[in-house]
Each structure stands twice: as C-alpha cells, then as structure tokens.
Amino acid sequence: MPNTKTAVPFQGTKEQEEQLRRIIAEYKDTPGATMPILQAAQSIYGYLPEEVQIIIAEELDVPLSEIYGVASFYAQFTLNPKGKYRISVCLGTACYVKGAANILQAIKDKLGIEAGGITPDGLFSLDACRCVGACGLAPVMMINDEVYGRLTPKEVGPILDKYRE
C-alpha cells in the first residue's frame, strides 16, 4: 500500500540546498540556531523533509533526532509537502457537531488521500484543524484562503472539481 501522506517525492534543487547551507553557515555559531534555521528551511522548501533535516543535523553537528524533535514539536513546522491547493477542514466543536467528519470523509474519498496527505499530482493537500473562526458557518472547509461554509458532503466534489479546471 503506498504511503498517502508523502505521495510526492522530495524534489529539492541544488539552488535550494545552496541557499540552506548559506543560512546554516550564517547561524551555525549562534546559540539557539535551530529554530531560525528550521524556519528558513521551511521557507525555502515549503516543508521540512527528512533530506533537509539531515543536512541541518550534519551541518550543526547534532543528532538528527534533535532536529526532528524540534520540527515535529512546533505546530509552525510541517514535515509533509503541501499542495497548490491547501484544504483545511475545521473539526472544532461547532463544525464537528454539524457534520465536519462527514465533510472530511467526502474529501478523503474524492481525493484518495488521508488528512496530512497530498495528491500524487501535488495539486491538493488535506489537513484537519481545530478552528478557523467561522463557527456560524459550520461545517467549514478552507481551500487556501477561500472559506466554504454550511457544507454538505454532496457539495465537496463539485467544489474540488472547480480547482482541477
């Protein structure tokens, strides 16, 4: 069974790696360098794949587990690539009570990915979140910055199809 979370292989470029190594060199001797380096790395790559974490660990001469521990602890970091269209389904209380789990399932069925995953073409990524601050529109999903409220599972397919066009 293929891993549906990281269906897109790492595609870092030599230029990205050179940029990362320059930033590491700049911060290397600074106390607390890990956070700003990880932030810069995520800015360069869009996420923190294992290959990038290895470079950082080797350049800082620290165990990979230390880099992974920081990257996986803080919510600002993501270990999985994101699609061109980033889908977030609110699972906060209001949305959940009004059927958000069914919305999430409809998206998973339509795209063939799990929460935290990305479609093989890199077009869509799917995440669940706790609250988007639109409780009056429950259940809610966002695609990038566009909010879709008062959703039913039947509406999910046509909405996603609009983004494929």
Secondary structure by P-SEA (a helix, b strand, c coil): cccccccccccccaaaaaaaaaaaaaccccccaaaaaaaaaaaacccccaaaaaaaaaaacccaaaaaaaaaacccccccccccbbbbbbccaaaaaacaaaaaaaaaaaaccccccccccccbbbbbbcccccccccccccccccccccccccaaaaaaaaaac
